[in-house]
Amino acid sequence: MVKEANLFASQRGPIILAQIENEYGNIMWGYGDAGKSYIKWCAQMAVAQNIGVPWIMCQQYDAPQPMINTCNGYYCDNFQPNNPKSPKMFTENWIGWFQKWGERVPHRSAEDSAFSVARFFQNGGVLNNYYMYHGGTNFGRIAGGPYITTSYDYNAPLDEYGNLNQPKWGHLKQLHAAIKLGEKILTNGTRSDKYLGNAVTLTTYTGDGGARFCFLSNTNKNADASVNLKQDGKYFLLLANLGVGTERKKDTLRGKGNVDANQLLEQKELTLDASDYLWYMTSVDINDTSIWSNATLCVDTMGHTLHAYVNRRYAGYKFSHGEASSLPPWGFQITAQGFDKIKTGIAGGPVQLIGKNNVTMDLSTNLWSYKIGLNGERKRLYDLQPQISVSWHANSSYPISKPMTWYKADFEAPYGTNPVVVDLQGLGKGHAWVNGHSIGRYWPSWITASNGCKDTCDYRGKYAETLKTFPSKQSQQNPSETQRESVALLSRGSWEAIDSRSRDRSNA
């Protein structure tokens, strides 16, 4: 299609590079010889397209010729392509990071971002591409996993709505202009490096006719440096990464379950990503009310949120931000190998009732009945014209603290074509639709830190994101009931950015 539209540079179009596969080298080892064969096949298939521009493979250290292997990450100045004749390319300069529910807002400073770019070109780089340069939005249920928010702002130079993120945007613009001045010398000149001590390096590119383009870098995190370049001149280098200047409807349970098992099943295997919600339902006989009249329901879950119902009565909910699987300190955000294997829901449990004097009843091997989704989803209450007729209750005052409730409102859209932000600060945790179109999940009731600093902001040294890895345990007090108890647990799985407490309430 692209070739037919004459969009490649060889056809006088704007496309100068083409990519096949993406970061497959990060997971190829898991497939043995078959993985190597697959990469060779990809290269042969790409070359056969005869598009007239170079092909690249990101993070593919053994990319077959004539594929050009490239680097993704925060820093690629030390990267070298596997063919010394290949250009050195930085295809994903991670300008920030994903925002996860309940965690601090990732912030990669303008200083560090610019330092990464300048060092890359200092060490022979010829192409730098940002991931992301423009932030975005994960509409609907498309947010990646695990725990990624609806916003995909990414701390990018242009934010989620296209606004300038200063000082990052302006500082990088100035850096780009400076590097652009030396474009011909950097790509065609000869390079020489001189180590000046104290982690300071002078790199000089010399072009035809003697024109020069110089880089001075100081990678010392703890000390500034002064460098004499001329007999009567002095240039001062800031310590690495220091500062810069700029330029209500109640409709929930879908009746009886359609899957039964004497175990607690994993959520995604049942929902197949058709819904964020899965019901876990079981019954238990209560004989001694003196022990169980004020019991605690203890659930070991790998989801963010759990709603509990006892004998069709809403008992309450709990949430936390524990993660059930250990992940690398910073990962391969595109390949995400293994995310599909991260268990979600109440997989395996245990689920226990803890009564007086810590008497414990384990419900994990009870006969559990499972039901996928909510009645409101099935009836498509969010559509302009739902498939099934429903009645809404109009109130002069909004119901407060009523989990599992659907809310509906009509409003006039603002004039013009500028970006519009829906402020949901008055709500808790849920999913929003406008004119039948899902605009994603929200969770403003969980207030996170306003920046990425744990104590004080110190951006010296390398940028890194740290992921906490521990399972969560949800506890909920049960109302006093006797005889036979029915327990329904509505679990929110953790696979796709568990970020919405649906405003439903059970009528089961």
C-alpha positions in Angstrom: 0.0 0.0 0.0 2.8 2.4 0.9 4.8 1.5 -2.1 1.7 1.8 -4.4 1.2 5.4 -3.0 4.8 6.3 -3.9 5.7 7.3 -0.3 9.3 5.9 -0.1 12.3 8.2 -0.6 13.3 6.1 -3.6 10.0 7.2 -5.2 10.5 10.8 -4.1 8.3 10.3 -1.0 9.0 11.2 2.6 9.8 7.7 4.1 13.5 7.2 4.4 13.5 4.0 6.6 11.4 0.9 7.0 11.2 -1.4 10.0 10.5 -5.1 10.3 9.7 -6.7 13.7 10.2 -4.8 16.9 12.5 -5.8 19.8 12.2 -9.4 18.9 15.8 -9.9 20.0 14.6 -9.4 23.6 12.6 -12.6 23.6 14.2 -14.6 20.7 16.2 -16.7 23.1 13.0 -18.4 24.3 12.4 -19.9 20.8 15.9 -21.4 20.2 16.8 -22.1 16.6 13.2 -21.4 15.5 13.6 -17.8 16.6 16.8 -17.4 14.6 15.2 -18.9 11.6 12.2 -16.6 12.0 14.5 -13.5 12.0 16.2 -14.7 8.8 12.8 -15.2 7.2 11.8 -11.7 8.2 14.9 -10.2 6.6 14.4 -12.1 3.4 10.8 -11.2 3.2 11.6 -7.5 3.8 14.3 -7.4 1.1 12.0 -9.0 -1.4 9.6 -6.0 -1.2 12.2 -4.0 -3.1 11.2 -0.6 -1.6 14.5 1.2 -2.2 15.1 2.4 1.4 17.1 0.7 4.2 15.4 -1.8 6.6 16.0 -1.6 10.3 15.5 -4.1 13.2 15.2 -2.6 16.7 17.0 -4.4 19.5 18.1 -7.2 17.2 21.8 -7.7 17.9 22.1 -10.4 15.3 20.1 -8.8 12.5 20.9 -10.4 9.2 22.4 -8.2 6.5 21.4 -5.9 5.0 19.1 -5.2 8.0 20.5 -2.4 10.2 20.2 -3.2 13.9 19.3 -0.2 16.1 19.1 0.7 19.8 16.2 1.4 22.1 16.5 2.7 25.7 17.3 5.7 27.8 21.0 5.8 26.7 22.5 4.4 23.5 25.8 6.3 23.3 27.8 3.1 23.8 25.7 1.0 21.3 27.5 -0.2 18.2 25.7 -1.8 15.2 26.8 -5.4 14.3 28.1 -4.2 11.0 30.8 -1.5 11.3 29.6 0.0 8.0 26.0 0.4 9.3 24.9 3.8 10.6 24.4 4.1 14.4 20.7 4.7 15.1 18.8 5.5 18.3 15.2 4.4 17.3 13.5 4.8 20.7 14.9 7.3 23.1 12.6 6.8 26.1 11.7 10.4 26.9 9.8 9.4 30.0 7.8 6.3 31.1 4.4 4.8 31.6 2.1 6.1 34.3 0.8 3.3 36.6 -2.2 3.6 38.9 -1.2 4.8 42.4 2.4 5.5 41.6 4.4 8.7 41.3 4.3 10.5 37.9 7.4 9.5 35.9 9.5 12.4 35.2 12.7 12.4 33.0 14.2 15.8 33.2 15.0 18.0 30.2 18.7 17.9 31.3 19.0 14.2 31.2 17.0 13.8 28.0 19.3 16.3 26.2 22.4 14.8 27.7 21.3 11.4 26.3 20.8 12.9 22.8 24.1 14.9 22.8 26.2 11.9 24.1 24.7 9.7 21.3 25.7 12.1 18.6 29.1 12.7 20.3 29.8 9.0 20.0 29.0 8.6 16.4 25.2 8.5 16.2 23.4 9.7 13.1 19.7 9.3 14.0 17.7 10.0 17.2 14.0 9.2 17.5 11.9 9.8 20.6 9.5 7.5 22.2 7.2 9.3 22.7 7.5 12.8 21.3 3.7 13.4 21.6 1.8 11.9 24.5 -1.5 10.2 23.9 -4.6 8.6 25.4 -5.5 4.9 25.9 -9.1 5.1 24.9 -11.5 2.3 25.7 -9.9 -0.8 27.2 -6.7 -0.6 25.1 -4.3 0.4 27.9 -1.4 -2.0 27.9 -0.4 -4.0 31.0 0.1 -4.2 33.7 -1.4 -1.3 35.6 -1.1 1.4 32.8 -3.4 4.4 33.2 -5.8 5.8 30.6 -3.4 8.7 30.0 -0.3 7.9 27.9 1.3 11.3 28.5 4.8 9.7 28.9 6.3 13.0 30.0 6.8 13.7 26.3 7.9 17.1 24.9 4.3 17.5 23.6 1.8 16.3 26.3 -1.3 14.2 25.9 -3.3 17.2 24.5 -0.5 18.6 22.3 0.6 21.3 24.7 4.3 22.2 25.0 5.9 20.4 28.0 8.4 23.0 29.1 11.3 23.2 29.7 11.7 19.8 27.9 10.3 20.9 24.6 12.2 24.2 24.3 15.5 22.8 25.6 15.4 19.9 23.1 14.5 22.3 20.3 17.6 24.3 21.0 19.7 21.2 21.1 18.3 19.9 17.8 19.1 23.3 16.2 22.7 23.1 17.5 23.2 19.5 16.2 21.6 20.4 12.9 24.3 23.1 12.4 26.9 20.3 12.3 24.9 17.8 10.3 27.3 17.4 7.3 30.4 17.4 9.5 28.9 14.8 11.9 27.9 12.4 9.1 30.9 12.8 6.8 33.7 14.1 9.0 36.5 12.3 10.9 36.2 11.9 14.6 38.8 12.2 17.4 38.3 11.8 21.2 40.5 13.3 23.9 40.0 12.3 27.5 40.7 15.4 29.7 40.4 13.6 33.1 37.7 13.8 35.8 35.2 12.1 33.4 35.5 14.9 30.9 35.8 14.1 27.2 36.4 16.4 24.2 35.2 14.9 20.9 36.1 16.8 17.7 34.6 16.1 14.2 36.6 17.6 11.4 35.1 18.1 7.9 36.6 18.8 4.5 38.3 22.2 4.6 39.1 21.9 8.3 35.6 22.9 9.7 35.1 21.4 13.1 32.2 20.5 15.4 33.0 19.8 19.0 31.4 18.1 22.0 32.4 18.5 25.6 30.9 16.0 27.9 31.1 15.7 31.7 29.8 12.4 33.1 30.9 13.1 36.6 27.8 13.2 38.8 29.5 14.9 41.7 31.7 17.7 40.3 31.8 20.5 37.8 34.8 20.8 35.5 36.7 23.6 33.8 38.4 23.0 30.5 40.9 25.2 28.8 40.5 25.0 25.1 42.2 28.2 24.1 45.2 30.0 25.5 43.1 32.9 26.4 39.7 31.2 26.8 37.9 28.9 29.2 34.7 26.9 28.7 32.8 25.8 31.8 31.1 22.4 31.9 28.1 21.9 34.2 28.1 18.7 36.2 26.2 15.9 34.5 22.4 16.4 34.4 22.3 19.7 36.2 19.7 22.5 35.5 18.9 24.1 32.2 17.0 27.1 30.9 14.2 26.9 28.3 12.4 28.4 25.5 -27.7 6.1 38.2 -28.7 2.8 37.1 -28.2 -0.3 39.4 -27.6 -3.3 37.3 -24.7 -5.7 38.0 -24.8 -9.4 38.4 -25.7 -11.4 35.3 -27.6 -14.1 37.1 -26.2 -17.6 37.8 -22.7 -18.5 36.7 -22.1 -20.4 33.5 -18.8 -22.1 34.6 -18.4 -24.2 37.8 -15.2 -25.4 39.4 -13.9 -26.6 42.7 -11.0 -24.2 42.5 -10.3 -20.5 42.1 -9.6 -19.9 38.4 -7.5 -17.3 36.7 -9.5 -14.4 35.4 -8.2 -13.9 31.8 -8.6 -17.5 31.0 -12.4 -17.1 31.6 -13.0 -13.6 30.4 -10.8 -13.8 27.3 -10.6 -10.0 27.7 -14.3 -9.5 26.9 -14.7 -7.6 30.2 -12.7 -6.2 33.1 -15.1 -7.9 35.5 -15.4 -11.5 36.7 -17.8 -12.8 39.4 -16.6 -15.5 41.8 -19.6 -17.0 43.6 -19.9 -19.7 46.2 -22.0 -20.8 49.2 -21.1 -21.9 52.7 -23.0 -23.4 55.6 -22.8 -21.4 58.9 -23.7 -23.5 61.9 -22.2 -21.7 64.9 -23.2 -18.0 64.6 -21.2 -17.2 67.8 -18.0 -17.8 65.8 -19.0 -16.3 62.5 -21.4 -13.5 63.3 -18.7 -10.9 62.7 -16.3 -12.7 60.4 -13.7 -11.2 58.2 -13.5 -12.2 54.5 -9.8 -12.5 53.5 -9.0 -12.7 49.8 -5.6 -13.1 48.3 -6.1 -11.4 44.9 -3.9 -10.3 42.0 -6.3 -7.6 40.9 -6.6 -4.0 42.0 -10.1 -4.0 43.3 -12.5 -6.5 44.9 -16.2 -6.0 45.6 -17.9 -8.4 48.0 -21.6 -9.3 48.3 -23.0 -11.5 51.0 -26.6 -12.9 50.5 -27.2 -10.4 47.7 -26.2 -7.5 50.0 -23.2 -5.3 49.1 -20.7 -5.8 51.8 -18.0 -3.3 50.5 -14.8 -3.2 48.6 -11.1 -3.0 49.1 -8.3 -2.1 46.7 -4.5 -2.0 46.8 -1.7 -1.5 44.3 0.3 -4.7 44.9 1.8 -6.4 41.8 1.7 -10.2 41.6 4.7 -10.8 39.4 8.3 -9.7 39.4 9.3 -7.6 36.4 12.6 -6.1 35.4 13.4 -2.6 36.8 12.7 -1.2 33.4 11.4 -3.5 30.7 10.9 -3.9 27.1 7.7 -1.8 26.8 6.7 -3.0 23.3 7.5 -6.7 23.4 6.2 -7.2 26.9 7.0 -10.9 26.9 5.3 -12.7 29.7 2.6 -10.2 30.4 0.1 -12.6 29.1 1.3 -15.1 31.7 0.8 -12.8 34.6 -2.1 -14.2 36.6 -5.0 -12.0 37.4 -8.1 -12.2 39.5 -8.3 -14.5 42.5 -6.2 -17.2 40.9 -5.7 -19.9 43.4 -6.6 -17.7 46.3 -6.8 -18.4 49.1 -10.2 -17.1 50.1 -10.9 -17.5 53.8 -13.4 -16.6 56.4 -11.8 -15.7 59.7 -14.1 -15.8 62.7 -13.8 -15.3 66.4 -10.4 -16.3 68.0 -9.0 -16.6 64.4 -11.0 -19.7 63.6 -10.5 -20.0 59.8 -12.6 -21.6 57.2 -10.8 -22.0 53.8 -13.2 -21.6 50.9 -10.6 -22.0 48.2 -11.7 -25.5 47.2 -15.5 -24.8 47.4 -17.6 -25.2 44.4 -17.3 -21.8 42.7 -19.5 -20.5 40.0 -18.2 -18.0 37.5 -19.9 -15.3 35.5 -18.2 -12.9 33.1 -19.1 -9.2 33.0 -21.9 -7.0 34.2 -25.5 -6.7 33.2 -24.9 -3.1 32.2 -22.2 -4.2 29.8 -24.5 -6.8 28.2 -27.3 -4.3 27.9 -24.9 -1.7 26.5 -26.2 1.0 28.8 -23.5 3.3 27.5 -25.0 3.4 24.0 -27.1 6.3 22.8 -29.8 3.7 22.1 -29.2 0.7 24.3 -30.1 -2.7 22.9 -32.4 -3.4 25.9 -34.9 -0.8 27.3 -33.9 0.3 30.8 -35.2 2.9 33.2 -32.9 5.5 34.8 -33.7 7.2 38.2 -33.3 10.9 38.0 -32.4 12.6 41.3 -31.9 16.2 42.2 -28.8 15.2 44.2 -26.2 12.7 43.1 -25.8 9.5 45.1 -22.6 9.7 47.1 -20.3 6.7 47.9 -22.5 4.3 46.0 -20.2 1.8 44.4 -21.4 -0.3 41.4 -23.7 2.4 40.1 -24.1 3.6 36.5 -24.4 7.4 36.1 -25.7 9.2 33.0 -25.8 12.9 32.1 -26.4 15.1 29.1 -24.3 18.1 28.3 -23.6 20.5 25.5 -20.3 19.9 23.8 -17.9 23.0 23.8 -17.6 24.9 20.5 -14.5 24.6 18.4 -12.1 21.9 17.6 -9.6 22.3 20.5 -8.9 19.2 22.7 -11.5 18.7 25.5 -10.7 17.2 28.9 -13.4 15.5 31.0 -12.8 16.3 34.7 -13.9 13.3 36.7 -12.4 14.4 40.1 -15.8 14.0 41.8 -16.0 10.3 40.9 -14.1 7.3 42.3 -13.0 4.5 40.0 -14.8 3.5 36.8 -15.2 3.6 33.0 -16.5 6.5 31.0 -18.3 6.7 27.6 -19.3 9.7 25.5 -22.0 9.2 22.9 -21.4 5.4 23.1 -17.6 5.7 22.6 -15.4 4.5 25.4 -12.9 7.2 26.5 -11.2 4.9 28.9 -10.9 4.1 32.6 -10.6 6.6 35.4 -9.5 6.5 39.1 -9.1 10.1 40.4 -9.9 9.0 43.9 -6.5 7.5 44.2 -4.3 10.5 44.5 -0.7 9.9 43.5 2.4 12.0 44.1 2.7 15.0 41.9 6.2 14.3 40.7 8.7 11.5 40.4 10.9 12.4 43.4 10.8 10.1 46.3 12.5 12.5 48.7 14.2 15.5 47.0 14.6 15.9 43.3 18.1 15.0 42.3 18.5 14.1 38.6 22.2 13.4 38.5 23.2 10.1 37.0 21.1 7.7 35.0 17.4 7.8 34.8 15.6 4.6 36.1 12.1 3.4 37.0 11.7 0.9 39.8 8.7 -1.5 39.9 7.4 -2.8 43.2 6.6 -6.5 43.1 4.4 -8.0 45.8 1.0 -9.6 45.8 -2.0 -7.8 47.4 -4.3 -9.1 50.1 -7.8 -7.7 50.4 -9.8 -7.9 53.6 -13.4 -7.1 54.1 -15.7 -7.2 57.2 -18.9 -9.2 56.6 -22.3 -8.2 57.9 -23.8 -10.5 60.5 -25.6 -13.3 58.7 -26.7 -16.8 59.8 -27.4 -20.2 58.3 -26.3 -20.5 54.6 -24.2 -17.7 53.2 -23.8 -16.9 49.6 -20.5 -15.1 48.8 -20.1 -13.2 45.5 -16.7 -11.7 44.7 -16.4 -9.3 41.8 -12.8 -9.2 40.8 -11.0 -6.7 38.7 -8.1 -8.4 36.9 -4.7 -6.8 36.7 -3.9 -7.5 33.1 -5.1 -4.4 31.4 -4.4 -1.4 33.5 -6.8 -2.1 36.3 -8.2 1.3 36.7 -11.9 1.3 36.8 -14.4 0.5 39.6 -17.6 0.3 37.6 -20.4 2.3 39.1 -22.7 -0.8 39.4 -24.6 -2.1 42.3 -26.0 -5.6 42.6 -29.7 -6.3 42.3 -29.1 -10.1 42.5 
